[in-house]
Amino acid sequence: MVFSQSKDIKELLAINERFQKEDDEEESSINLLNQEKKQPKSYLRKSVVRDGIFRKAVVHTYNYKCAFCGMKVTMSIKQNIVDGAHIKPFAKFYDNRINNGISLCKNHHWAFDKGLFTITDDYKIIVSNNFLE
């Protein structure tokens, strides 16, 4: 799929919201571990699709630029240097909503995951004293 127009992004956002609602409903009735045991293939497939939608929507929202350094390198809509990163870790919060995403280049995504900088609730970037660029 190629998502290059705003209509396509609106569709991505709608799909993302549906995935999030489904996840919220599933978590309230079945714990995640039991779900994986019952339907591992369908759960993994759904997870891969959700991750792809999250990444594409977040990166598009930031105009394919790193929110930290502003770098933008694209070869096509499918190939660029930035990732859609989760602000609150997905493994801990299971939040794949677009507003939990930030577009970061590969280096800054790694640094963010290592805690070398963080983001406040009002979206300000706070850099660790240990982070020299």
Z-matrix of the N, CA and C atoms (Angstrom, degrees):
N
C 1 1.449
C 2 1.528 1 109.91
N 3 1.299 2 116.46 1 140.98
C 4 1.453 3 121.52 2 175.30
C 5 1.522 4 107.43 3 -115.41
N 6 1.324 5 116.35 4 125.74
C 7 1.458 6 121.52 5 -178.02
C 8 1.514 7 108.25 6 -114.40
N 9 1.318 8 116.38 7 94.09
C 10 1.451 9 118.38 8 -174.78
C 11 1.520 10 113.20 9 -119.14
N 12 1.305 11 118.51 10 -10.64
C 13 1.447 12 120.07 11 -177.04
C 14 1.514 13 109.98 12 -114.35
N 15 1.322 14 115.93 13 159.35
C 16 1.461 15 119.72 14 -177.11
C 17 1.526 16 111.39 15 -63.19
N 18 1.322 17 118.70 16 -29.78
C 19 1.466 18 121.57 17 176.05
C 20 1.527 19 109.71 18 -61.17
N 21 1.333 20 116.03 19 -42.73
C 22 1.459 21 120.54 20 179.57
C 23 1.525 22 110.92 21 -64.05
N 24 1.320 23 117.74 22 -39.22
C 25 1.463 24 121.39 23 179.39
C 26 1.518 25 109.92 24 -67.03
N 27 1.335 26 117.45 25 -40.00
C 28 1.469 27 119.94 26 176.64
C 29 1.521 28 110.48 27 -60.44
N 30 1.332 29 116.25 28 -39.62
C 31 1.464 30 119.93 29 176.89
C 32 1.526 31 110.58 30 -64.54
N 33 1.335 32 117.09 31 -41.04
C 34 1.467 33 121.05 32 177.31
C 35 1.521 34 110.83 33 -60.58
N 36 1.310 35 116.74 34 -44.84
C 37 1.459 36 120.59 35 -179.90
C 38 1.526 37 111.05 36 -63.18
N 39 1.321 38 116.66 37 -39.60
C 40 1.462 39 120.54 38 178.32
C 41 1.525 40 110.47 39 -64.79
N 42 1.333 41 117.05 40 -41.93
C 43 1.463 42 121.01 41 177.37
C 44 1.513 43 110.14 42 -63.33
N 45 1.324 44 116.45 43 -43.38
C 46 1.471 45 120.99 44 178.93
C 47 1.525 46 110.76 45 -59.22
N 48 1.332 47 116.94 46 -43.53
C 49 1.463 48 120.81 47 179.04
C 50 1.524 49 111.22 48 -63.94
N 51 1.351 50 116.91 49 -40.00
C 52 1.466 51 119.79 50 177.98
C 53 1.523 52 110.67 51 -63.55
N 54 1.355 53 117.13 52 -43.39
C 55 1.461 54 120.24 53 177.27
C 56 1.524 55 110.57 54 -59.08
N 57 1.324 56 116.27 55 -44.11
C 58 1.469 57 119.78 56 -177.98
C 59 1.525 58 110.71 57 -64.30
N 60 1.335 59 117.52 58 -41.98
C 61 1.470 60 120.76 59 178.25
C 62 1.516 61 110.84 60 -63.06
N 63 1.346 62 116.72 61 -43.02
C 64 1.455 63 120.59 62 178.69
C 65 1.524 64 110.40 63 -60.94
N 66 1.328 65 116.44 64 -43.21
C 67 1.462 66 120.39 65 179.67
C 68 1.519 67 110.95 66 -62.82
N 69 1.324 68 117.44 67 -43.23
C 70 1.460 69 121.09 68 -179.99
C 71 1.531 70 110.48 69 -61.82
N 72 1.344 71 116.24 70 -41.92
C 73 1.460 72 120.53 71 179.20
C 74 1.524 73 111.16 72 -66.24
N 75 1.343 74 117.06 73 -43.34
C 76 1.458 75 121.00 74 -179.58
C 77 1.525 76 111.40 75 -64.21
N 78 1.323 77 117.33 76 -41.89
C 79 1.458 78 120.67 77 -178.21
C 80 1.513 79 111.83 78 -65.79
N 81 1.320 80 117.55 79 -29.92
C 82 1.458 81 119.25 80 -179.52
C 83 1.524 82 111.75 81 -73.90
N 84 1.336 83 118.67 82 -23.93
C 85 1.456 84 119.83 83 -177.40
C 86 1.533 85 114.33 84 -110.45
N 87 1.325 86 118.01 85 -25.95
C 88 1.469 87 122.05 86 -177.56
C 89 1.515 88 108.50 87 -135.73
N 90 1.317 89 117.43 88 134.76
C 91 1.462 90 116.31 89 177.47
C 92 1.524 91 109.62 90 -76.30
N 93 1.325 92 117.18 91 153.01
C 94 1.460 93 123.69 92 -171.75
C 95 1.518 94 112.24 93 -59.45
N 96 1.306 95 118.24 94 -38.98
C 97 1.461 96 121.37 95 -179.01
C 98 1.523 97 110.87 96 -62.61
N 99 1.314 98 117.73 97 -45.26
C 100 1.462 99 120.94 98 178.63
C 101 1.521 100 111.32 99 -63.51
N 102 1.319 101 116.93 100 -36.94
C 103 1.460 102 120.55 101 179.63
C 104 1.527 103 110.04 102 -63.60
N 105 1.335 104 117.20 103 -43.74
C 106 1.456 105 120.36 104 -179.82
C 107 1.521 106 110.93 105 -63.35
N 108 1.321 107 118.34 106 -36.18
C 109 1.460 108 121.69 107 179.50
C 110 1.526 109 110.87 108 -68.15
N 111 1.337 110 117.39 109 -37.41
C 112 1.451 111 121.19 110 -177.32
C 113 1.520 112 112.98 111 -76.11
N 114 1.342 113 117.24 112 -41.74
C 115 1.458 114 120.35 113 -173.57
C 116 1.525 115 111.02 114 -138.50
N 117 1.325 116 118.83 115 63.35
C 118 1.466 117 118.72 116 -175.38
C 119 1.523 118 113.81 117 -63.29
N 120 1.334 119 117.99 118 -40.65
C 121 1.463 120 119.41 119 -177.80
C 122 1.518 121 111.52 120 -65.66
N 123 1.333 122 116.71 121 -47.12
C 124 1.465 123 118.99 122 -178.06
C 125 1.522 124 110.38 123 -68.62
N 126 1.332 125 117.96 124 -36.22
C 127 1.460 126 120.69 125 178.45
C 128 1.531 127 110.52 126 -64.92
N 129 1.337 128 116.56 127 -44.37
C 130 1.466 129 119.91 128 -179.82
C 131 1.522 130 111.43 129 -65.72
N 132 1.324 131 117.02 130 -41.56
C 133 1.464 132 120.32 131 178.21
C 134 1.529 133 110.23 132 -60.78
N 135 1.324 134 116.14 133 -46.69
C 136 1.461 135 121.67 134 179.91
C 137 1.526 136 110.09 135 -61.14
N 138 1.318 137 116.68 136 -40.19
C 139 1.458 138 122.01 137 -179.90
C 140 1.526 139 111.57 138 -63.70
N 141 1.330 140 116.85 139 -42.83
C 142 1.468 141 121.02 140 179.69
C 143 1.522 142 110.38 141 -64.55
N 144 1.330 143 117.23 142 -43.52
C 145 1.471 144 121.01 143 178.86
C 146 1.520 145 109.38 144 -62.90
N 147 1.343 146 116.84 145 -45.54
C 148 1.461 147 121.37 146 -178.70
C 149 1.530 148 109.94 147 -60.67
N 150 1.338 149 117.56 148 -44.59
C 151 1.461 150 120.84 149 179.83
C 152 1.527 151 111.89 150 -62.02
N 153 1.327 152 116.85 151 -40.25
C 154 1.460 153 120.76 152 178.56
C 155 1.521 154 112.09 153 -64.98
N 156 1.323 155 115.74 154 -41.71
C 157 1.464 156 120.31 155 178.78
C 158 1.519 157 109.86 156 -66.01
N 159 1.321 158 116.93 157 -44.35
C 160 1.461 159 121.53 158 178.89
C 161 1.534 160 109.83 159 -57.37
N 162 1.315 161 117.01 160 -51.02
C 163 1.460 162 121.85 161 -177.80
C 164 1.527 163 111.47 162 -59.33
N 165 1.322 164 116.66 163 -49.63
C 166 1.470 165 120.05 164 -177.58
C 167 1.523 166 111.56 165 -62.84
N 168 1.319 167 117.13 166 -43.22
C 169 1.467 168 120.56 167 -178.26
C 170 1.523 169 111.27 168 -67.32
N 171 1.324 170 117.48 169 -42.95
C 172 1.471 171 120.69 170 -179.63
C 173 1.520 172 110.33 171 -64.74
N 174 1.318 173 116.81 172 -48.81
C 175 1.464 174 121.15 173 -178.14
C 176 1.531 175 110.41 174 -61.80
N 177 1.327 176 117.13 175 -41.34
C 178 1.466 177 120.57 176 177.96
C 179 1.537 178 110.89 177 -63.52
N 180 1.328 179 115.87 178 -41.77
C 181 1.465 180 120.87 179 -179.76
C 182 1.527 181 110.95 180 -57.97
N 183 1.315 182 116.94 181 -35.59
C 184 1.467 183 122.13 182 -179.80
C 185 1.533 184 112.10 183 -92.45
N 186 1.323 185 116.45 184 14.18
C 187 1.463 186 121.92 185 178.52
C 188 1.537 187 112.23 186 56.77
N 189 1.331 188 115.66 187 36.64
C 190 1.465 189 122.82 188 175.97
C 191 1.524 190 113.05 189 61.32
N 192 1.346 191 116.34 190 27.80
C 193 1.467 192 122.02 191 179.56
C 194 1.518 193 110.35 192 -116.36
N 195 1.321 194 115.63 193 151.24
C 196 1.452 195 121.52 194 173.34
C 197 1.527 196 108.20 195 -74.02
N 198 1.337 197 116.91 196 128.01
C 199 1.465 198 121.14 197 -179.61
C 200 1.520 199 111.63 198 -68.15
N 201 1.321 200 118.07 199 -20.24
C 202 1.459 201 121.63 200 -177.99
C 203 1.532 202 111.06 201 -86.50
N 204 1.313 203 117.09 202 -54.11
C 205 1.473 204 119.68 203 -174.21
C 206 1.528 205 113.86 204 -108.40
N 207 1.325 206 118.03 205 -11.84
C 208 1.461 207 121.03 206 178.98
C 209 1.515 208 114.96 207 82.85
N 210 1.343 209 117.88 208 3.23
C 211 1.455 210 120.60 209 -178.22
C 212 1.524 211 110.82 210 -64.48
N 213 1.326 212 114.74 211 137.55
C 214 1.460 213 121.17 212 177.17
C 215 1.518 214 107.86 213 -139.04
N 216 1.311 215 116.26 214 113.91
C 217 1.457 216 121.68 215 175.48
C 218 1.520 217 106.42 216 -132.69
N 219 1.329 218 116.59 217 115.62
C 220 1.460 219 120.01 218 178.87
C 221 1.515 220 109.80 219 -129.03
N 222 1.309 221 114.20 220 140.05
C 223 1.463 222 120.33 221 173.62
C 224 1.525 223 108.71 222 -104.93
N 225 1.310 224 115.12 223 -26.84
C 226 1.460 225 122.46 224 176.37
C 227 1.516 226 106.26 225 -168.00
N 228 1.311 227 117.06 226 178.03
C 229 1.470 228 120.20 227 178.73
C 230 1.527 229 110.34 228 -63.24
N 231 1.325 230 117.42 229 -23.64
C 232 1.459 231 121.29 230 -178.28
C 233 1.528 232 112.85 231 -92.22
N 234 1.317 233 117.91 232 -16.42
C 235 1.455 234 120.46 233 -176.77
C 236 1.515 235 110.55 234 -127.06
N 237 1.329 236 115.69 235 113.37
C 238 1.453 237 120.27 236 175.49
C 239 1.518 238 108.33 237 -150.52
N 240 1.310 239 116.01 238 173.04
C 241 1.452 240 120.62 239 -171.97
C 242 1.527 241 113.81 240 -90.37
N 243 1.313 242 117.98 241 -5.74
C 244 1.462 243 119.73 242 -176.57
C 245 1.529 244 112.14 243 -104.73
N 246 1.330 245 114.27 244 154.83
C 247 1.465 246 122.83 245 177.72
C 248 1.515 247 108.96 246 -115.34
N 249 1.297 248 115.78 247 155.42
C 250 1.459 249 121.39 248 168.39
C 251 1.520 250 106.98 249 -89.85
N 252 1.321 251 117.46 250 106.35
C 253 1.465 252 122.38 251 -177.39
C 254 1.523 253 110.25 252 -100.21
N 255 1.312 254 115.69 253 148.41
C 256 1.470 255 120.81 254 175.56
C 257 1.525 256 109.24 255 -83.79
N 258 1.322 257 117.29 256 131.26
C 259 1.465 258 121.43 257 177.32
C 260 1.525 259 108.81 258 -71.26
N 261 1.327 260 116.54 259 -55.03
C 262 1.468 261 120.67 260 171.19
C 263 1.522 262 105.60 261 -91.59
N 264 1.324 263 118.92 262 126.70
C 265 1.472 264 121.14 263 -174.01
C 266 1.529 265 112.60 264 -54.33
N 267 1.324 266 115.11 265 130.48
C 268 1.459 267 120.22 266 -178.87
C 269 1.530 268 111.16 267 -61.86
N 270 1.322 269 117.61 268 -39.26
C 271 1.469 270 121.39 269 -178.05
C 272 1.525 271 112.35 270 -60.68
N 273 1.316 272 116.34 271 -25.67
C 274 1.462 273 119.96 272 -178.45
C 275 1.530 274 112.22 273 -97.88
N 276 1.334 275 117.72 274 -39.06
C 277 1.460 276 121.61 275 -172.82
C 278 1.531 277 114.60 276 -108.71
N 279 1.324 278 118.25 277 -14.32
C 280 1.469 279 122.94 278 -178.74
C 281 1.525 280 111.78 279 52.17
N 282 1.323 281 116.69 280 40.96
C 283 1.462 282 122.20 281 -178.03
C 284 1.522 283 109.46 282 -110.10
N 285 1.318 284 115.79 283 102.11
C 286 1.459 285 121.41 284 -179.35
C 287 1.517 286 111.63 285 -104.11
N 288 1.330 287 117.44 286 20.42
C 289 1.458 288 119.93 287 176.94
C 290 1.526 289 109.11 288 -72.71
N 291 1.309 290 115.75 289 149.31
C 292 1.461 291 121.55 290 -175.92
C 293 1.523 292 111.70 291 -60.32
N 294 1.334 293 118.43 292 -33.73
C 295 1.469 294 119.16 293 -179.57
C 296 1.531 295 112.32 294 -72.81
N 297 1.320 296 118.00 295 -2.63
C 298 1.466 297 122.03 296 171.01
C 299 1.527 298 110.06 297 -99.81
N 300 1.307 299 116.89 298 18.62
C 301 1.459 300 121.08 299 -177.69
C 302 1.513 301 112.93 300 -119.42
N 303 1.325 302 113.69 301 152.05
C 304 1.463 303 121.20 302 174.90
C 305 1.522 304 107.23 303 -143.04
N 306 1.299 305 116.42 304 143.71
C 307 1.451 306 121.96 305 179.98
C 308 1.528 307 109.22 306 -90.28
N 309 1.329 308 116.16 307 120.63
C 310 1.470 309 121.01 308 -178.76
C 311 1.523 310 110.27 309 -133.57
N 312 1.347 311 116.49 310 142.51
C 313 1.457 312 120.01 311 173.19
C 314 1.527 313 108.16 312 -65.55
N 315 1.314 314 116.92 313 167.96
C 316 1.467 315 121.30 314 -175.73
C 317 1.535 316 111.74 315 -56.87
N 318 1.322 317 117.74 316 -44.18
C 319 1.472 318 120.62 317 -179.05
C 320 1.524 319 111.78 318 -65.39
N 321 1.318 320 116.73 319 -45.02
C 322 1.463 321 119.06 320 -177.46
C 323 1.532 322 111.93 321 -74.59
N 324 1.323 323 117.25 322 -27.63
C 325 1.466 324 119.62 323 173.76
C 326 1.536 325 108.87 324 -63.04
N 327 1.317 326 116.61 325 -46.20
C 328 1.468 327 121.27 326 177.99
C 329 1.530 328 110.31 327 -60.09
N 330 1.340 329 116.82 328 -47.76
C 331 1.465 330 121.27 329 -178.56
C 332 1.535 331 111.04 330 -62.62
N 333 1.319 332 116.47 331 -39.17
C 334 1.461 333 120.99 332 178.59
C 335 1.531 334 110.24 333 -63.95
N 336 1.334 335 116.22 334 -45.86
C 337 1.467 336 120.48 335 179.11
C 338 1.532 337 111.88 336 -63.59
N 339 1.323 338 117.59 337 -28.40
C 340 1.472 339 121.90 338 178.91
C 341 1.529 340 112.16 339 -85.88
N 342 1.339 341 117.80 340 -3.27
C 343 1.457 342 121.38 341 177.48
C 344 1.513 343 114.61 342 83.16
N 345 1.329 344 117.80 343 18.90
C 346 1.460 345 120.48 344 179.46
C 347 1.525 346 112.29 345 -77.22
N 348 1.307 347 116.39 346 -17.33
C 349 1.462 348 120.63 347 168.07
C 350 1.516 349 107.74 348 -151.96
N 351 1.325 350 115.53 349 160.49
C 352 1.455 351 121.25 350 -178.97
C 353 1.520 352 109.05 351 -138.89
N 354 1.320 353 115.86 352 175.77
C 355 1.450 354 121.49 353 -178.17
C 356 1.524 355 108.06 354 -127.64
N 357 1.323 356 116.06 355 131.35
C 358 1.459 357 120.66 356 179.91
C 359 1.527 358 110.17 357 -79.55
N 360 1.320 359 116.03 358 172.04
C 361 1.465 360 120.99 359 179.05
C 362 1.522 361 112.40 360 -62.55
N 363 1.343 362 117.30 361 -24.81
C 364 1.468 363 120.00 362 176.76
C 365 1.536 364 111.17 363 -100.11
N 366 1.343 365 115.74 364 24.68
C 367 1.460 366 124.64 365 170.79
C 368 1.525 367 114.95 366 65.05
N 369 1.318 368 117.35 367 29.07
C 370 1.465 369 120.90 368 172.76
C 371 1.522 370 108.12 369 -91.71
N 372 1.327 371 115.83 370 142.05
C 373 1.456 372 121.04 371 179.89
C 374 1.522 373 108.72 372 -91.27
N 375 1.317 374 116.12 373 126.64
C 376 1.467 375 122.14 374 176.14
C 377 1.522 376 107.29 375 -112.37
N 378 1.333 377 115.57 376 122.33
C 379 1.462 378 121.81 377 -175.87
C 380 1.528 379 109.00 378 -99.24
N 381 1.325 380 115.20 379 135.75
C 382 1.468 381 121.93 380 176.43
C 383 1.525 382 109.73 381 -66.25
N 384 1.317 383 116.31 382 149.93
C 385 1.475 384 120.60 383 175.34
C 386 1.524 385 111.16 384 -64.57
N 387 1.328 386 117.84 385 -20.23
C 388 1.457 387 122.38 386 -179.70
C 389 1.524 388 112.97 387 -83.29
N 390 1.315 389 117.90 388 -2.45
C 391 1.470 390 122.00 389 -174.92
C 392 1.514 391 109.75 390 -101.78
N 393 1.315 392 116.74 391 107.96
C 394 1.464 393 121.93 392 176.62
C 395 1.522 394 107.47 393 -115.34
N 396 1.314 395 116.01 394 132.13
C 397 1.460 396 119.87 395 -178.45
C 398 1.514 397 109.63 396 -119.47
